[in-house]
Amino acid sequence: ACVCACACACMCSYFSLRCVCCVSVWSLSSSPALSSFCRQNATLSSSLSVHSSWVLGVQFAPDNMHFATCSSDKTVKVWDMSNKQCLHTFREHSEQVWSIAFNDTGDKLVSVSDDGSAIVYNCPIV
């Protein structure tokens, strides 16, 4: 069972959080609705150990070439989808980060945390 999931706009990839600090990236062979996602339609393309504690959110960037993760380790990370490498780690929060979102152009990323703050970052992907 997935803890959280996020699909890109083109529905060619799908994320699932399988363990404490891992993100799995699935390649879809068809375009099922997100609610009807099943492993028969997907191939596991990679599993990444992305944080030192619980991954609480995953979000694709509008370009579908990058994604961001947030965690109870108090960090937000931006990733390159093609090589699965971390491009940047934001460490501004003092408590766990619950959610992240890109703006429509992908040049900004916002995060919200248990420290009571919402932080807007200049995103390194544009």
N, CA, C and O of each residue as an XYZ file, in Angstrom:
504
protein
N       0.840     -1.188      0.000
C       0.000      0.000      0.000
C       0.879      1.244      0.000
O       1.894      1.295      0.696
N       0.491      2.232     -0.774
C       1.244      3.470     -0.877
C       0.870      4.417      0.250
O      -0.290      4.500      0.651
N       1.857      5.121      0.748
C       1.605      6.160      1.736
C       1.148      7.421      1.031
O       0.237      8.106      1.495
N       1.788      7.729     -0.099
C       1.485      8.935     -0.851
C       1.895      8.688     -2.290
O       2.771      7.864     -2.554
N       1.277      9.385     -3.211
C       1.643      9.210     -4.612
C       1.448     10.511     -5.370
O       0.682     11.379     -4.954
N       2.150     10.634     -6.486
C       2.048     11.826     -7.308
C       2.316     11.416     -8.752
O       3.264     10.678     -9.018
N       1.506     11.880     -9.671
C       1.720     11.560    -11.085
C       2.024     12.828    -11.863
O       1.528     13.905    -11.530
N       2.841     12.697    -12.902
C       3.124     13.857    -13.746
C       1.959     14.067    -14.704
O       1.121     13.184    -14.884
N       1.918     15.231    -15.306
C       0.793     15.585    -16.169
C       0.647     14.638    -17.354
O      -0.472     14.372    -17.792
N       1.753     14.128    -17.878
C       1.673     13.252    -19.041
C       1.379     11.802    -18.644
O       1.199     10.948    -19.512
N       1.331     11.527    -17.362
C       1.017     10.193    -16.835
C       2.009      9.127    -17.295
O       1.649      7.954    -17.390
N       3.249      9.517    -17.581
C       4.248      8.530    -17.991
C       5.035      8.001    -16.797
O       5.705      6.974    -16.900
N       4.958      8.692    -15.677
C       5.649      8.251    -14.472
C       4.744      8.414    -13.270
O       3.777      9.175    -13.295
N       5.072      7.694    -12.230
C       4.269      7.669    -11.020
C       5.211      7.451     -9.852
O       6.115      6.619     -9.932
N       5.013      8.184     -8.775
C       5.819      8.015     -7.579
C       5.027      7.264     -6.526
O       3.813      7.436     -6.421
N       5.693      6.446     -5.756
C       5.071      5.890     -4.561
C       6.106      5.877     -3.448
O       7.288      5.628     -3.682
N       5.649      6.146     -2.249
C       6.531      6.120     -1.097
C       6.381      4.757     -0.456
O       5.317      4.427      0.068
N       7.446      3.959     -0.496
C       7.352      2.574     -0.051
C       7.928      2.335      1.326
O       7.543      1.374      1.993
N       8.817      3.163      1.762
C       9.419      2.959      3.066
C       9.741      4.311      3.670
O       9.373      5.344      3.111
N      10.410      4.318      4.780
C      10.649      5.539      5.532
C      11.282      6.643      4.697
O      10.795      7.774      4.711
N      12.344      6.348      3.977
C      13.087      7.413      3.300
C      13.264      7.169      1.805
O      14.164      7.744      1.194
N      12.425      6.331      1.206
C      12.572      5.981     -0.203
C      11.416      6.485     -1.050
O      10.286      6.610     -0.577
N      11.718      6.772     -2.303
C      10.715      7.100     -3.309
C      10.913      6.123     -4.455
O      12.029      5.948     -4.944
N       9.830      5.487     -4.883
C       9.886      4.597     -6.045
C       9.330      5.336     -7.248
O       8.309      6.016     -7.149
N      10.001      5.203     -8.384
C       9.552      5.812     -9.622
C       9.087      4.694    -10.539
O       9.852      3.780    -10.849
N       7.835      4.765    -10.973
C       7.228      3.748    -11.842
C       7.044      4.322    -13.233
O       6.668      5.486    -13.373
N       7.300      3.536    -14.255
C       6.992      3.901    -15.634
C       5.702      3.202    -16.009
O       5.578      1.986    -15.865
N       4.738      3.978    -16.492
C       3.440      3.410    -16.832
C       3.405      2.978    -18.286
O       3.882      3.689    -19.171
N       2.839      1.810    -18.522
C       2.738      1.301    -19.894
C       1.480      1.797    -20.589
O       1.365      1.701    -21.811
N       0.546      2.323    -19.825
C      -0.674      2.899    -20.392
C      -0.998      4.136    -19.577
O      -0.189      4.554    -18.749
N      -2.149      4.725    -19.791
C      -2.521      5.947    -19.067
C      -3.728      5.707    -18.175
O      -4.784      6.296    -18.405
N      -3.598      4.861    -17.167
C      -4.732      4.660    -16.274
C      -4.971      5.890    -15.421
O      -4.056      6.675    -15.171
N      -6.185      6.047    -14.985
C      -6.477      7.125    -14.048
C      -5.678      6.879    -12.780
O      -5.423      5.732    -12.412
N      -5.289      7.940    -12.125
C      -4.477      7.813    -10.921
C      -5.169      6.932     -9.895
O      -4.515      6.148     -9.208
N      -6.484      7.053     -9.785
C      -7.206      6.262     -8.792
C      -7.221      4.779     -9.130
O      -7.446      3.949     -8.248
N      -6.985      4.431    -10.394
C      -7.011      3.022    -10.776
C      -5.611      2.485    -11.073
O      -5.468      1.440    -11.707
N      -4.584      3.196    -10.617
C      -3.209      2.729    -10.820
C      -3.036      1.337    -10.220
O      -3.441      1.086     -9.086
N      -2.443      0.456    -10.975
C      -2.113     -0.861    -10.445
C      -0.775     -1.290    -11.025
O      -0.382     -0.820    -12.093
N      -0.090     -2.156    -10.350
C       1.262     -2.538    -10.763
C       1.287     -3.313    -12.069
O       2.345     -3.404    -12.692
N       0.159     -3.880    -12.513
C       0.152     -4.584    -13.791
C       0.405     -3.618    -14.945
O       0.852     -4.043    -16.011
N       0.126     -2.316    -14.753
C       0.309     -1.307    -15.795
C       1.638     -0.572    -15.665
O       1.879      0.397    -16.385
N       2.503     -1.021    -14.757
C       3.704     -0.240    -14.474
C       4.933     -1.122    -14.308
O       4.849     -2.309    -13.992
N       6.071     -0.490    -14.534
C       7.366     -1.117    -14.323
C       8.156     -0.233    -13.368
O       8.250      0.977    -13.570
N       8.720     -0.834    -12.332
C       9.530     -0.071    -11.399
C      10.816      0.344    -12.098
O      11.629     -0.506    -12.461
N      11.007      1.657    -12.292
C      12.204      2.108    -12.998
C      13.334      2.469    -12.039
O      14.503      2.384    -12.414
N      13.012      2.869    -10.812
C      14.063      3.124     -9.828
C      13.455      3.293     -8.445
O      12.281      3.627     -8.291
N      14.279      3.055     -7.461
C      13.907      3.295     -6.077
C      15.037      4.101     -5.455
O      16.187      3.663     -5.439
N      14.705      5.275     -4.944
C      15.713      6.204     -4.465
C      15.626      6.380     -2.959
O      14.537      6.537     -2.407
N      16.753      6.355     -2.312
C      16.833      6.717     -0.905
C      17.103      8.213     -0.875
O      18.226      8.648     -1.135
N      16.077      9.008     -0.559
C      16.155     10.444     -0.795
C      16.291     11.308      0.455
O      16.732     12.453      0.361
N      15.927     10.790      1.607
C      15.982     11.573      2.840
C      16.466     10.693      3.986
O      16.494      9.468      3.875
N      16.844     11.328      5.078
C      17.302     10.587      6.249
C      16.160     10.203      7.180
O      16.382      9.514      8.175
N      14.937     10.639      6.869
C      13.764     10.306      7.669
C      12.559     10.219      6.738
O      12.719     10.219      5.517
N      11.361     10.144      7.301
C      10.131      9.947      6.533
C       9.982     10.945      5.395
O      10.127     12.150      5.600
N       9.693     10.449      4.196
C       9.329     11.302      3.069
C       7.838     11.598      3.220
O       7.022     10.678      3.277
N       7.487     12.873      3.283
C       6.099     13.261      3.526
C       5.398     13.786      2.282
O       4.170     13.876      2.259
N       6.157     14.136      1.245
C       5.530     14.630      0.027
C       6.440     14.515     -1.172
O       7.664     14.585     -1.059
N       5.810     14.335     -2.340
C       6.506     14.284     -3.626
C       5.673     15.082     -4.613
O       4.448     14.963     -4.633
N       6.327     15.893     -5.432
C       5.601     16.705     -6.409
C       6.410     16.840     -7.685
O       7.589     17.190     -7.634
N       5.790     16.566     -8.840
C       6.434     16.811    -10.131
C       6.462     18.307    -10.413
O       5.547     19.037    -10.032
N       7.516     18.754    -11.082
C       7.580     20.117    -11.607
C       6.744     20.178    -12.876
O       6.483     19.140    -13.484
N       6.314     21.374    -13.296
C       5.508     21.500    -14.520
C       6.186     20.970    -15.778
O       5.500     20.597    -16.730
N       7.521     20.928    -15.806
C       8.223     20.424    -16.996
C       8.273     18.899    -17.057
O       8.734     18.337    -18.051
N       7.805     18.225    -16.009
C       7.816     16.762    -15.909
C       9.224     16.164    -16.026
O       9.373     14.960    -16.236
N      10.243     16.997    -15.893
C      11.633     16.538    -15.942
C      12.299     16.614    -14.568
O      13.420     16.139    -14.387
N      11.610     17.207    -13.616
C      12.133     17.392    -12.270
C      11.037     17.077    -11.263
O       9.851     17.106    -11.589
N      11.446     16.778    -10.041
C      10.478     16.606     -8.971
C      11.097     17.067     -7.667
O      12.315     17.203     -7.552
N      10.239     17.307     -6.684
C      10.694     17.746     -5.366
C      10.159     16.789     -4.322
O       9.114     16.166     -4.507
N      10.893     16.679     -3.212
C      10.466     15.859     -2.081
C      10.591     16.691     -0.813
O      11.409     17.609     -0.735
N       9.769     16.358      0.180
C       9.894     16.994      1.493
C       9.820     15.908      2.552
O       9.323     14.810      2.302
N      10.327     16.232      3.746
C      10.549     15.164      4.710
C      10.460     15.647      6.150
O      10.499     16.841      6.445
N      10.338     14.658      7.035
C      10.417     14.963      8.461
C      11.856     15.228      8.889
O      12.095     15.549     10.053
N      12.824     15.102      7.973
C      14.204     15.485      8.294
C      14.418     16.997      8.147
O      15.545     17.482      8.241
N      13.313     17.744      7.913
C      13.289     19.217      7.848
C      13.829     19.783      6.548
O      14.126     20.976      6.474
N      13.964     18.950      5.517
C      14.522     19.419      4.250
C      13.526     19.301      3.104
O      12.558     18.542      3.162
N      13.801     20.082      2.059
C      13.110     20.015      0.772
C      14.206     19.787     -0.261
O      15.223     20.480     -0.259
N      13.994     18.803     -1.150
C      15.009     18.498     -2.167
C      14.391     18.570     -3.555
O      13.237     18.193     -3.759
N      15.181     19.059     -4.503
C      14.778     19.130     -5.909
C      15.643     18.148     -6.680
O      16.862     18.108     -6.509
N      14.989     17.343     -7.544
C      15.644     16.224     -8.230
C      15.519     16.353     -9.740
O      14.548     16.909    -10.253
N      16.520     15.830    -10.444
C      16.479     15.687    -11.895
C      15.912     14.307    -12.201
O      16.455     13.299    -11.749
N      14.833     14.255    -12.959
C      14.156     12.995    -13.250
C      15.007     12.072    -14.127
O      14.958     10.853    -13.964
N      15.788     12.640    -15.056
C      16.522     11.810    -16.009
C      17.661     11.032    -15.361
O      17.881      9.867    -15.693
N      18.389     11.664    -14.437
C      19.519     10.960    -13.824
C      19.316     10.657    -12.346
O      20.202     10.108    -11.692
N      18.137     11.017    -11.817
C      17.762     10.734    -10.415
C      18.767     11.339     -9.423
O      19.027     10.761     -8.367
N      19.326     12.502     -9.770
C      20.286     13.187     -8.910
C      19.641     14.379     -8.225
O      18.806     15.067     -8.813
N      20.029     14.619     -6.984
C      19.550     15.779     -6.247
C      20.257     17.026     -6.769
O      21.486     17.088     -6.801
N      19.458     18.027     -7.182
C      20.017     19.280     -7.682
C      20.245     20.285     -6.566
O      21.188     21.075     -6.615
N      19.373     20.253     -5.555
C      19.494     21.213     -4.460
C      18.746     20.716     -3.232
O      17.711     20.060     -3.347
N      19.275     21.034     -2.064
C      18.607     20.749     -0.792
C      18.384     22.057     -0.057
O      19.332     22.794      0.214
N      17.123     22.349      0.267
C      16.772     23.521      1.062
C      16.671     23.084      2.514
O      16.021     22.084      2.819
N      17.312     23.831      3.416
C      17.358     23.480      4.839
C      16.829     24.602      5.737
O      17.294     24.754      6.867
N      15.882     25.373      5.257
C      15.418     26.543      5.997
C      14.443     26.232      7.131
O      14.315     27.042      8.049
N      13.759     25.104      7.104
C      12.763     24.788      8.134
C      13.418     24.230      9.395
O      14.469     23.592      9.340
N      12.770     24.485     10.532
C      13.268     23.973     11.813
C      12.455     22.779     12.317
O      12.790     22.193     13.347
N      11.402     22.421     11.606
C      10.575     21.246     11.925
C      10.259     20.505     10.628
O      10.639     20.951      9.545
N       9.559     19.368     10.739
C       9.264     18.552      9.557
C       8.449     19.324      8.520
O       7.636     20.185      8.856
N       8.689     18.993      7.260
C       8.049     19.668      6.134
C       6.953     18.752      5.601
O       7.224     17.630      5.173
N       5.719     19.235      5.629
C       4.556     18.406      5.297
C       4.150     18.428      3.836
O       3.627     17.436      3.327
N       4.378     19.532      3.157
C       3.862     19.626      1.796
C       4.709     20.585      0.978
O       5.343     21.497      1.508
N       4.701     20.351     -0.340
C       5.425     21.189     -1.290
C       4.574     21.360     -2.532
O       3.726     20.520     -2.833
N       4.799     22.455     -3.256
C       4.095     22.686     -4.520
C       4.913     23.625     -5.389
O       5.513     24.583     -4.901
N       4.928     23.333     -6.691
C       5.545     24.223     -7.668
C       4.502     25.214     -8.154
O       3.307     24.920     -8.146
N       4.957     26.401     -8.581
C       4.042     27.296     -9.270
C       3.902     26.816    -10.722
O       4.546     25.843    -11.116
N       3.069     27.490    -11.510
C       2.770     27.038    -12.871
C       3.971     27.017    -13.804
O       4.007     26.222    -14.743
N       4.949     27.873    -13.563
C       6.116     27.921    -14.450
C       7.294     27.107    -13.924
O       8.258     26.879    -14.655
N       7.232     26.668    -12.674
C       8.286     25.847    -12.105
C       9.481     26.615    -11.580
O      10.460     26.010    -11.144
N       9.419     27.946    -11.612
C      10.550     28.723    -11.109
C      10.459     28.996     -9.614
O      11.405     29.516     -9.021
N       9.326     28.649     -8.995
C       9.136     28.802     -7.547
C       8.628     27.486     -6.966
O       7.897     26.734     -7.610
N       9.041     27.240     -5.737
C       8.608     26.056     -4.988
C       8.250     26.540     -3.593
O       9.013     27.284     -2.978
N       7.100     26.126     -3.092
C       6.691     26.525     -1.752
C       6.613     25.293     -0.868
O       6.230     24.214     -1.321
N       6.984     25.463      0.412
C       6.900     24.369      1.372
C       6.228     24.862      2.648
O       6.340     26.034      3.008
N       5.527     23.950      3.330
C       4.900     24.270      4.615
C       5.376     23.260      5.648
O       5.587     22.084      5.352
N       5.541     23.766      6.885
C       6.206     22.974      7.905
C       5.496     23.094      9.250
O       4.695     24.000      9.478
N       5.817     22.148     10.132
C       5.334     22.207     11.506
C       5.902     23.390     12.274
O       5.413     23.705     13.359
N       6.917     24.050     11.741
C       7.445     25.231     12.424
C       6.535     26.446     12.223
O       6.828     27.534     12.718
N       5.427     26.255     11.492
C       4.441     27.310     11.287
C       4.734     28.211     10.104
O       4.034     29.202      9.894
N       5.748     27.886      9.333
C       6.112     28.751      8.212
C       5.776     28.121      6.869
O       5.705     26.901      6.720
N       5.572     29.004      5.898
C       5.491     28.630      4.490
C       6.624     29.392      3.813
O       6.708     30.616      3.921
N       7.484     28.675      3.122
C       8.654     29.303      2.504
C       8.563     29.148      0.988
O       8.284     28.063      0.479
N       8.801     30.241      0.279
C       8.844     30.231     -1.183
C      10.309     30.280     -1.596
O      11.047     31.179     -1.194
N      10.724     29.310     -2.401
C      12.117     29.214     -2.871
C      12.190     29.571     -4.342
O      11.241     29.346     -5.094
N      13.315     30.126     -4.746
C      13.640     30.228     -6.170
C      14.127     28.851     -6.569
O      15.110     28.352     -6.021
N      13.454     28.240     -7.508
C      13.743     26.867     -7.863
C      14.911     26.792     -8.845
O      14.957     27.556     -9.809
N      15.854     25.878     -8.609
C      17.066     25.796     -9.434
C      16.872     25.114    -10.787
O      17.865     24.863    -11.470
N      15.652     24.802    -11.207
C      15.471     24.034    -12.443
C      15.167     24.890    -13.656
O      15.173     24.384    -14.779
N      14.901     26.174    -13.463
C      14.523     27.034    -14.600
C      15.697     27.880    -15.011
O      15.589     28.672    -15.947
